[in-house]
Structures are given as structure tokens and as C-alpha cells.
Amino acid sequence: MRHSRARIVIDGAVAGIIGAVIVALWFLIFDTIRGHPLETPSLLAATLLHGVRHPEVHRGLIQLALEYSLIHFSAFIAFGIAGALLLETCETEQALLFSLVIFFVAFEVFFIAVVLFLGPNVMAQLTWWGIMIGNLLATAAMLSYFFWQHPRLARNLLGAWIGVAFEGIKAGLIGALVVAVWFLCYDFASSNPFHTPALLGAMVFQDASVGDGIRATLPLVLGYSILHFFAFVAFGLVLAVMLAASEWEPFMALGVLLLLAVFEVFFVGFVSLLDQSALEVLGWWKIIAGNILALIAMTAYFIRAHRGLHIKLVERWAMLDSEGEEMGDAPPAPPSDRRPDRLHF
């Protein structure tokens, strides 16, 4: 399938701009929650361009942010164009798919490596997980835009995996929305709107505790909501991949059930790891109830998409039982009449 090289380059550049905007917005929210808007681009510009390695940057924030933004957008545009050309090449050279995966993994790791190179002070201000989430969001947005512009290229490269990805994303969004609505209703019923996402956001972004008098603000709620939906979509994608594998090996569905059980315990452990007293304020039963509602909704969605999976699982189990019975009922091998050869010394 031939594509216009100029269109590939233009769409790659636009995808790069979209990725750069996503990362910029993510760190703008991140910095605003911490009470220092524009700190990340200013700190990186001061370190990269001016050799200032001190974490406190107060002068010329807007100028420094604009300086870094030029580098930021240029790098993402170059990455988008390179990725677009590599995607087009992989359509005819399937052997390059592994190189494509390495290319995107290298993109995720590159920025963390640069920040590590700049020193521990810069790394402490940015945090590795904030960098990773920002880059993953940007990569997802870039790929979504590019494949939306080139659907035939997406079908040729990904095939049936496109449906698996859409299924996982939808399931994750359903689960995230159910939990968000559950906590929203509870907070409104308690006359404390958006208290739960604000409290969790403050513990994640600001290392705050439940006794710090946390107030619900737009950056806090928005920042935690991004993390919330990101985690559920990632979980939905993992479940969708495992269910796709269970179409070939039905026993993989048992792994899905185990993963659902682990997910139920994970969030309670995550909250208690951040702050032991947070479970008392939030209510462990409220967390468990929200997760159970989300799992029910996601399970119902997956069952609707894989209606015949339980039949395959029963058939596979019966097949293993029959094979075991045949091996147990097999007659012993008859003794051999052949005499051993004479030993030679």
C-alpha cells in the first residue's frame, strides 16, 4: 500500500505537535498542583541552556519556559516524523516491527536518561513516574492521531490487535467512570464535593497527609483524574490482551480472574502505602465497593464481547480430563523377548 511521502511527513509532524502539547499540559498541571507553575520547563531550560543546576528558579520563568518550549516542540516534531516514516516502512518490511518497538521504548527512556544526566536535584523535582506517564500519554495520542489519518496502514500493521486495543480502552474507561461516579456521589452525599480525588491527588503529587487540611482545587482533581483514567485504561488493555490469548488457550481466562482479584487488593494497598490514616478517612469499604462496582461493569462488558469463552473453557477442561483417563487406562507395555547381547570385555 503506497502512501504520499509528503502526507506521511506532515501527519508525523502534526502528531509530534500533539504529543508535545500533551506533555506540556501534563507538566503544567503537575507544576500547578505543587504550587510552582512553569517550574518544569523553566528548570530544564535553566539547566540545559544556561548551566544553572540549582532547583530553585525564580527569575524569568516565562522566558525560560519559552526557550525550553522551542526545544521541546522541535524534538517532538522530529520524533513524530521519524516515527511516521518508520511506521510506513514497516508496512512493507515486517522485519522492522521489532525495531519500531525499540524506537518507541527508547523514546520513553530517553527523557528520563537526560534528566538523570542533569543531576539528582532536577530528577527530584520532576519524578520519574511523572516523566513516564507524560511520555506514555503523548505516545498514545500521537499513535492514535497517525493511525486515524492512515486507517489502512493501521490495519496492515496491527490487524486484529486494533480491536483488542479498542476493547481494552473501552473497558478501562467504563471501570474508571464507574469508580469516579461512585466517589463523586459519595462526596456529594457527604457535603464535601470532590474530596476523594483531591485528597488522593494531594497525597500523590504533594506528599501531603490527611491532616493537612486539603481543599479540592481544579488542578488537584484534574491531575488525579488523569492518573485514575490512565491506570484503568492500562488495566483494561492488559485484560483485553489476556482475553484475546484465551481464545487460543481458554485456561488464560483463569489468569484474568486472578488479575481481577489482585486489582481489588492493589488500590487498598496503594492508599495505605501513601498514608496509613488515609484508609480511615476515605473508608476501606468505600474503596472496595467502588472497585467491585468497576469490576462488575468491566466483566459484564468483556462477557458480552466473549460470550463463547466459557464454553471453550469447559471443552478444554473436558479434553484434559479425557486425555488423563486415556493415559491412566493405557495397558502396560509387553515385556520384550529379546535377550540382551553378550557383554564383551
C-alpha positions as CSV (number, residue, x, y, z in Angstrom):
1,M,0.0,0.0,0.0
2,R,1.7,3.2,-1.2
3,H,1.2,6.5,0.7
4,S,2.1,10.0,-0.2
5,R,5.5,10.7,1.4
6,A,4.6,14.3,1.9
7,R,1.4,13.4,3.7
8,I,3.3,10.9,5.9
9,V,5.8,13.6,6.9
10,I,3.1,16.2,7.6
11,D,0.9,13.8,9.6
12,G,4.0,12.8,11.6
13,A,4.8,16.4,12.3
14,V,1.2,17.1,13.4
15,A,1.4,14.0,15.6
16,G,4.6,15.3,17.2
17,I,2.9,18.7,17.9
18,I,0.0,16.9,19.6
19,G,2.4,14.8,21.7
20,A,4.3,18.0,22.7
21,V,1.1,19.7,23.7
22,I,0.0,16.7,25.8
23,V,3.3,16.6,27.7
24,A,3.3,20.4,28.2
25,L,-0.2,20.3,29.6
26,W,0.6,17.4,31.9
27,F,3.6,19.1,33.4
28,L,1.6,22.4,33.7
29,I,-1.0,20.6,35.8
30,F,1.8,18.8,37.7
31,D,3.6,22.1,38.5
32,T,0.4,23.9,39.3
33,I,-0.6,21.2,41.9
34,R,2.8,21.7,43.5
35,G,2.3,25.4,43.7
36,H,5.0,26.3,41.1
37,P,3.5,26.8,37.6
38,L,6.0,26.5,34.7
39,E,8.7,25.1,37.1
40,T,9.5,22.1,34.9
41,P,10.2,23.8,31.6
42,S,12.0,26.7,33.4
43,L,14.2,24.3,35.4
44,L,15.1,22.3,32.3
45,A,15.9,25.4,30.2
46,A,18.0,26.8,33.0
47,T,19.9,23.5,33.3
48,L,20.3,22.7,29.7
49,L,20.8,26.1,28.1
50,H,22.3,28.2,31.0
51,G,24.1,25.6,33.1
52,V,22.1,26.5,36.2
53,R,21.7,23.3,38.3
54,H,20.0,24.8,41.3
55,P,16.5,23.5,41.8
56,E,15.1,27.0,42.7
57,V,14.4,29.0,39.6
58,H,12.5,32.3,40.2
59,R,13.7,34.8,37.6
60,G,12.5,34.8,34.0
61,L,10.1,31.9,34.3
62,I,8.2,32.8,31.2
63,Q,11.3,33.4,29.1
64,L,12.9,30.2,30.3
65,A,9.6,28.3,29.6
66,L,9.5,29.7,26.1
67,E,13.1,28.8,25.5
68,Y,12.6,25.2,26.5
69,S,9.3,25.0,24.6
70,L,11.2,25.6,21.3
71,I,13.4,22.7,22.1
72,H,10.5,20.6,23.3
73,F,8.3,21.1,20.3
74,S,11.2,20.7,17.8
75,A,12.2,17.4,19.4
76,F,8.7,16.0,19.3
77,I,8.2,17.1,15.7
78,A,11.4,15.3,14.7
79,F,10.3,12.2,16.7
80,G,6.9,12.3,15.1
81,I,8.3,12.5,11.6
82,A,10.8,9.7,12.2
83,G,8.2,7.5,13.8
84,A,5.8,8.1,10.9
85,L,8.4,7.2,8.3
86,L,9.3,4.1,10.3
87,L,5.7,3.1,10.5
88,E,5.3,3.4,6.7
89,T,8.4,1.3,6.1
90,C,7.2,-1.4,8.5
91,E,4.1,-1.9,6.3
92,T,6.3,-3.5,3.6
93,E,9.2,-4.7,5.8
94,Q,7.6,-6.7,8.6
95,A,11.0,-7.5,10.0
96,L,11.3,-3.9,11.1
97,L,8.4,-4.2,13.6
98,F,10.8,-5.1,16.4
99,S,12.9,-2.1,15.5
100,L,9.8,0.0,15.7
101,V,9.0,-1.3,19.3
102,I,12.6,-0.5,20.3
103,F,12.2,3.0,18.8
104,F,9.2,3.8,21.0
105,V,10.7,2.2,24.1
106,A,13.8,4.3,23.6
107,F,11.6,7.4,23.4
108,E,10.1,6.6,26.8
109,V,13.5,6.1,28.3
110,F,15.4,8.9,26.6
111,F,13.9,11.8,28.6
112,I,14.4,10.0,31.9
113,A,18.1,9.4,30.9
114,V,18.5,13.1,30.1
115,V,17.0,14.2,33.4
116,L,19.3,11.7,35.3
117,F,22.2,13.1,33.4
118,L,21.3,16.6,34.6
119,G,21.7,15.6,38.2
120,P,19.7,14.4,41.3
121,N,18.3,17.9,42.0
122,V,16.5,18.0,38.7
123,M,15.3,14.4,39.0
124,A,13.9,15.0,42.5
125,Q,11.9,18.0,41.2
126,L,10.4,16.1,38.2
127,T,10.0,12.5,39.5
128,W,10.5,9.5,37.2
129,W,6.8,8.4,37.2
130,G,5.6,11.9,36.2
131,I,8.0,11.8,33.2
132,M,6.9,8.3,32.2
133,I,3.2,9.0,32.4
134,G,3.6,12.2,30.4
135,N,5.5,10.4,27.7
136,L,3.1,7.4,27.6
137,L,0.2,9.8,27.2
138,A,2.0,11.6,24.4
139,T,2.8,8.4,22.6
140,A,-0.7,7.2,22.8
141,A,-2.1,10.5,21.5
142,M,0.5,10.5,18.6
143,L,-0.2,6.9,17.5
144,S,-4.0,7.5,17.8
145,Y,-3.8,10.6,15.5
146,F,-1.5,9.0,13.0
147,F,-3.5,5.8,12.7
148,W,-6.7,7.8,12.5
149,Q,-5.3,9.6,9.5
150,H,-4.0,6.3,7.9
151,P,-6.5,3.6,8.8
152,R,-5.4,1.2,6.1
153,L,-1.8,1.5,7.3
154,A,-3.1,0.7,10.8
155,R,-5.0,-2.4,9.6
156,N,-2.0,-3.7,7.7
157,L,0.4,-3.3,10.7
158,L,-1.8,-4.2,13.6
159,G,-4.6,-6.3,12.1
160,A,-6.8,-7.8,14.8
161,W,-4.9,-6.1,17.6
162,I,-6.8,-2.9,16.8
163,G,-10.0,-4.5,18.0
164,V,-8.2,-5.8,21.1
165,A,-6.9,-2.3,21.9
166,F,-10.3,-0.7,21.4
167,E,-11.9,-3.3,23.7
168,G,-9.3,-2.8,26.4
169,I,-9.6,1.0,26.2
170,K,-13.4,0.9,26.4
171,A,-13.3,-1.5,29.3
172,G,-10.8,0.7,31.2
173,L,-12.9,3.8,30.6
174,I,-16.0,2.1,31.8
175,G,-14.3,1.0,35.0
176,A,-12.7,4.4,35.6
177,L,-16.0,6.1,35.1
178,V,-17.9,3.8,37.4
179,V,-15.4,4.4,40.3
180,A,-15.3,8.2,39.6
181,V,-19.1,8.4,39.7
182,W,-19.2,6.3,42.9
183,F,-16.8,8.6,44.7
184,L,-18.5,11.7,43.3
185,C,-21.9,10.6,44.6
186,Y,-20.4,9.7,48.0
187,D,-18.6,13.1,48.3
188,F,-21.7,15.0,47.3
189,A,-23.8,13.0,49.8
190,S,-21.2,13.9,52.5
191,S,-21.5,17.6,51.5
192,N,-17.8,17.6,50.6
193,P,-17.7,17.6,46.7
194,F,-14.6,16.2,45.0
195,H,-12.9,15.5,48.4
196,T,-11.7,12.0,47.5
197,P,-9.8,12.8,44.2
198,A,-8.4,16.0,45.8
199,L,-7.2,14.0,48.9
200,L,-5.6,11.3,46.7
201,G,-4.1,13.8,44.3
202,A,-2.5,15.7,47.2
203,M,-1.0,12.5,48.6
204,V,0.4,11.6,45.2
205,F,1.6,14.9,43.9
206,Q,2.4,16.9,47.1
207,D,3.3,14.1,49.6
208,A,0.6,15.6,51.8
209,S,-1.2,13.8,54.6
210,V,-4.9,13.7,55.5
211,G,-4.3,16.1,58.4
212,D,-3.0,18.9,56.2
213,G,-6.4,20.5,55.5
214,I,-6.6,19.6,51.8
215,R,-9.0,21.6,49.7
216,A,-10.4,20.4,46.4
217,T,-9.0,22.5,43.6
218,L,-9.2,22.1,39.8
219,P,-5.5,21.1,39.3
220,L,-5.7,18.5,42.1
221,V,-8.9,16.9,40.9
222,L,-7.8,17.1,37.2
223,G,-4.3,15.7,37.9
224,Y,-5.6,12.8,39.9
225,S,-8.3,12.1,37.3
226,I,-5.7,11.8,34.6
227,L,-3.8,9.2,36.7
228,H,-7.1,7.4,37.6
229,F,-8.2,7.0,34.0
230,F,-4.7,6.2,32.8
231,A,-4.4,3.4,35.3
232,F,-7.8,1.9,34.4
233,V,-7.1,2.0,30.7
234,A,-3.8,0.3,31.2
235,F,-5.5,-2.4,33.3
236,G,-8.2,-2.8,30.6
237,L,-5.6,-3.2,27.9
238,V,-3.9,-6.0,29.9
239,L,-7.2,-7.8,30.4
240,A,-8.1,-7.4,26.7
241,V,-4.7,-9.0,25.7
242,M,-5.2,-11.9,28.1
243,L,-8.7,-12.5,26.9
244,A,-7.5,-12.4,23.3
245,A,-4.9,-15.0,24.2
246,S,-7.6,-17.1,25.9
247,E,-9.3,-17.5,22.5
248,W,-6.4,-19.9,21.7
249,E,-5.8,-21.2,25.2
250,P,-9.0,-21.0,27.3
251,F,-7.1,-21.5,30.5
252,M,-5.7,-18.0,30.2
253,A,-9.2,-16.9,31.3
254,L,-8.3,-18.2,34.8
255,G,-5.3,-15.7,34.8
256,V,-7.8,-13.0,34.1
257,L,-9.8,-13.9,37.2
258,L,-6.6,-13.9,39.2
259,L,-5.7,-10.5,37.9
260,L,-9.1,-9.1,38.8
261,A,-8.6,-10.4,42.4
262,V,-5.2,-8.7,42.5
263,F,-6.7,-5.5,41.3
264,E,-9.2,-5.4,44.1
265,V,-6.4,-5.6,46.7
266,F,-4.0,-3.3,44.9
267,F,-5.7,0.1,45.4
268,V,-6.2,-0.5,49.1
269,G,-2.6,-1.3,49.5
270,F,-1.6,1.7,47.3
271,V,-3.6,4.1,49.6
272,S,-2.2,2.6,52.8
273,L,1.3,2.9,51.3
274,L,0.8,6.6,50.8
275,D,-0.7,7.3,54.2
276,Q,-1.9,4.7,56.8
277,S,-4.5,7.1,58.1
278,A,-6.0,7.7,54.7
279,L,-7.9,4.5,54.8
280,E,-9.7,5.7,57.9
281,V,-10.7,9.0,56.3
282,L,-11.7,7.5,52.9
283,G,-13.1,4.3,54.3
284,W,-11.8,1.0,53.2
285,W,-15.3,-0.3,52.5
286,K,-15.9,2.7,50.1
287,I,-12.7,1.8,48.2
288,I,-13.6,-1.9,48.0
289,A,-17.2,-1.1,47.0
290,G,-16.1,1.2,44.2
291,N,-13.6,-1.3,42.8
292,I,-16.2,-4.1,43.0
293,L,-18.7,-2.0,41.0
294,A,-15.9,-1.2,38.4
295,L,-15.0,-4.9,38.1
296,I,-18.7,-5.9,37.7
297,A,-19.1,-3.3,34.9
298,M,-15.8,-4.3,33.2
299,T,-16.6,-8.0,33.5
300,A,-20.1,-7.5,32.0
301,Y,-18.5,-5.7,29.1
302,F,-15.9,-8.4,28.5
303,I,-18.5,-11.2,28.8
304,R,-20.6,-9.6,26.2
305,A,-17.6,-9.5,23.8
306,H,-16.5,-13.1,24.6
307,R,-19.8,-14.9,25.0
308,G,-18.4,-18.3,23.9
309,L,-15.3,-18.3,26.1
310,H,-16.9,-20.2,29.0
311,I,-17.9,-23.0,26.5
312,K,-14.3,-23.2,25.3
313,L,-13.0,-23.4,28.8
314,V,-15.4,-26.3,29.7
315,E,-14.5,-28.1,26.5
316,R,-10.8,-27.6,27.2
317,W,-11.2,-28.9,30.7
318,A,-13.1,-32.0,29.4
319,M,-10.4,-32.6,26.8
320,L,-7.7,-32.6,29.5
321,D,-9.8,-35.0,31.6
322,S,-10.2,-37.4,28.7
323,E,-6.5,-37.3,27.9
324,G,-5.7,-38.1,31.6
325,E,-8.1,-41.0,31.6
326,E,-6.7,-42.4,28.4
327,M,-3.1,-42.2,29.8
328,G,-4.3,-43.9,33.1
329,D,-6.1,-46.7,31.3
330,A,-3.4,-47.5,28.8
331,P,-2.2,-51.1,29.1
332,P,1.4,-51.7,30.3
333,A,4.0,-52.3,27.5
334,P,4.6,-56.1,26.9
335,P,7.9,-57.4,28.1
336,S,10.5,-57.7,25.4
337,D,11.5,-61.2,24.3
338,R,14.8,-60.0,23.0
339,R,17.7,-61.3,25.0
340,P,20.5,-59.0,26.0
341,D,23.6,-59.1,23.9
342,R,26.6,-60.8,25.3
343,L,28.9,-58.5,27.1
344,H,32.3,-58.0,25.6
345,F,35.3,-57.2,27.7
